[in-house]
Amino acid sequence: MSKKPIIVFEGIEGTGKSYHIDKIAKYLKKKNRSFIKIREPGGNVNSEKIRKLILNNNSTFNKYTDLLLYLSARSENVELIRKNVGKKIILIDRFSDSTIAYQHYGMGIKIEFIKTINDFLIKGININFTFLNTVSQRNMRKRLIERKNLNRYDKFNHNFYKNVQRGFVKILKKNPKRYMHVNSNLDIKHNEKIILDKIKNLI
């Protein structure tokens, strides 16, 4: 594996993935390792504009518009990723697995349609490793309540999140060697150490 891998953090709301990716970024900075950090949707100026549209609580897009907006944001990120592959460690907060988990398993859009566009966009970009963070419904609800600001994707019904998380697990099971399953119901510091130890091995 490349010592400047592409590493993705996946999971539904309230799993702590953004917390962990921030901790890893601080570690890499401390070690003077060259890296970039991207979030989806978002990641650059144009993608962040799209992010605001998608997550705005006043937006009422249908599921296909949502999908195409997510993929549009990714399209803007692909150039940035390609420029840095093999040159810098690339950390991504959600990527193509999220599109399948949310838009296929969560919203019911045909997976063939999603893969056709996504595969075209990310052709030649290979994810080296993915951390999948999962959480119980009870803990997810508790953590969302504690958030000061909730966006549109924080407010779906619990069956939706349950289906999305099951989708993530199904994706993991198809290629378990490329994934680490992180149980976010456990102590966050415990998981932080597990993730950091794996990162050290990857880089």
C-alpha positions in Angstrom: 0.0 0.0 0.0 1.1 3.6 -0.7 2.6 5.4 2.2 0.5 8.3 1.1 -2.8 6.5 1.0 -6.4 7.7 0.5 -8.2 7.1 3.8 -12.0 7.5 4.1 -14.1 7.9 7.3 -17.7 6.7 6.8 -20.8 6.4 9.1 -24.2 7.9 9.8 -24.8 11.0 11.9 -23.5 10.8 15.5 -20.8 8.2 15.0 -17.9 10.5 15.7 -16.2 10.1 12.3 -15.6 13.9 12.0 -14.1 13.9 15.5 -11.7 11.1 14.6 -10.7 12.6 11.2 -9.8 15.9 13.0 -7.7 14.0 15.5 -5.8 12.2 12.8 -5.2 15.5 10.9 -3.7 17.0 14.1 -1.5 13.9 14.5 -0.3 14.2 10.9 0.4 17.9 11.3 2.4 17.3 14.5 4.5 14.6 12.6 5.0 17.0 9.7 3.3 14.6 7.3 2.0 16.2 4.1 -1.8 15.7 3.8 -5.1 17.2 2.7 -8.5 16.8 4.4 -11.7 16.9 2.4 -15.3 16.5 3.6 -18.3 15.5 1.5 -20.3 17.3 0.5 -17.8 20.1 0.5 -14.1 20.1 0.3 -13.4 23.2 -1.9 -15.0 26.5 -2.7 -17.5 25.2 -5.2 -18.3 22.0 -3.3 -19.0 24.0 -0.2 -21.5 26.1 -2.1 -23.3 22.9 -3.1 -23.1 21.7 0.5 -25.0 24.7 1.7 -27.8 23.9 -0.8 -28.0 20.2 0.1 -28.0 20.6 3.9 -30.1 23.8 4.2 -33.2 23.1 6.3 -35.3 25.0 3.8 -34.3 22.9 0.9 -37.0 20.5 -0.4 -35.1 18.6 -3.2 -36.3 15.3 -4.3 -34.1 12.2 -3.9 -32.7 12.4 -7.4 -31.8 16.1 -7.1 -30.1 15.3 -3.8 -28.1 12.5 -5.5 -27.0 14.7 -8.4 -26.0 17.5 -6.1 -23.8 15.2 -4.0 -22.2 13.9 -7.2 -21.7 17.4 -8.4 -19.9 18.3 -5.2 -17.7 15.2 -5.7 -17.0 16.1 -9.3 -15.5 19.4 -8.0 -13.3 17.4 -5.5 -12.0 14.8 -8.0 -9.6 17.3 -9.5 -8.1 18.1 -6.1 -7.8 14.4 -5.2 -6.1 13.6 -8.5 -3.6 16.3 -8.1 -2.6 15.0 -4.7 -2.7 11.2 -5.2 0.7 9.7 -4.3 2.0 13.1 -3.2 0.0 13.6 0.0 -2.0 11.5 2.5 -5.6 12.2 1.6 -8.3 12.1 4.4 -11.9 12.1 3.2 -14.9 12.6 5.5 -17.4 10.5 3.6 -17.0 9.4 -0.1 -18.6 7.0 -2.5 -19.8 4.5 0.1 -21.9 7.2 1.6 -23.6 7.8 -1.7 -24.6 4.1 -2.0 -25.6 3.9 1.7 -27.7 7.0 1.8 -29.1 7.3 -1.7 -29.5 3.5 -2.5 -30.1 1.8 0.9 -31.7 4.9 2.5 -33.7 6.5 -0.4 -34.1 3.6 -2.7 -32.4 4.9 -5.8 -31.2 2.1 -8.1 -27.6 1.3 -7.4 -26.8 0.8 -11.1 -27.7 4.5 -11.7 -25.6 5.7 -8.8 -22.6 3.6 -9.8 -22.7 4.6 -13.4 -22.2 8.3 -12.6 -19.9 7.8 -9.6 -17.6 5.3 -11.4 -17.3 7.8 -14.3 -16.3 10.6 -11.9 -13.8 8.7 -9.8 -12.2 6.5 -12.5 -8.6 5.7 -11.5 -9.1 6.9 -7.9 -8.7 3.9 -5.5 -9.5 4.2 -1.8 -6.8 2.4 0.2 -8.6 2.1 3.5 -12.0 3.0 5.1 -13.0 3.4 8.7 -16.7 2.6 9.1 -18.1 4.0 12.3 -21.4 2.6 13.6 -23.7 3.6 16.4 -26.8 2.5 18.2 -30.1 4.3 17.5 -30.2 5.4 21.1 -26.8 6.9 21.1 -27.3 8.6 17.7 -30.5 10.3 19.0 -28.7 11.4 22.2 -25.8 12.9 20.3 -28.0 14.7 17.7 -30.0 16.2 20.6 -26.7 17.6 22.0 -25.9 19.4 18.7 -26.5 23.1 18.6 -27.4 23.2 14.9 -29.1 20.4 13.0 -29.0 20.3 9.2 -31.6 18.7 6.9 -29.8 15.3 7.0 -29.9 15.3 10.8 -33.7 15.2 10.8 -34.7 12.0 8.9 -36.7 9.3 10.6 -34.9 6.6 12.5 -35.8 3.9 10.0 -33.9 5.9 7.4 -30.7 5.9 9.5 -31.1 2.3 10.3 -31.3 1.4 6.7 -28.3 3.5 5.8 -26.2 1.9 8.5 -27.2 -1.5 7.4 -26.2 -0.5 3.9 -22.8 0.6 5.1 -22.3 -2.8 6.9 -23.3 -4.7 3.7 -20.7 -2.7 1.7 -18.0 -3.5 4.3 -18.8 -7.2 4.2 -18.2 -7.3 0.4 -14.6 -6.2 0.9 -13.7 -6.6 4.6 -9.9 -6.3 4.2 -10.2 -2.7 3.2 -12.3 -1.7 6.2 -12.1 -1.3 9.9 -15.4 -1.5 11.8 -15.4 1.0 14.7 -18.0 0.6 17.3 -18.9 4.2 18.2 -20.9 3.1 21.3 -17.6 2.4 23.0 -15.5 5.1 24.7 -14.3 7.6 22.2 -10.8 7.7 23.5 -10.6 3.9 23.2 -11.6 4.2 19.5 -9.2 7.1 19.0 -6.3 4.9 20.0 -7.5 2.0 17.8 -7.8 4.3 14.8 -4.5 6.0 15.4 -2.7 2.7 15.6 -4.1 1.7 12.3 -3.2 5.0 10.7 0.4 4.6 11.8 0.4 1.2 10.1 -1.1 2.6 6.9 1.3 5.5 6.5 
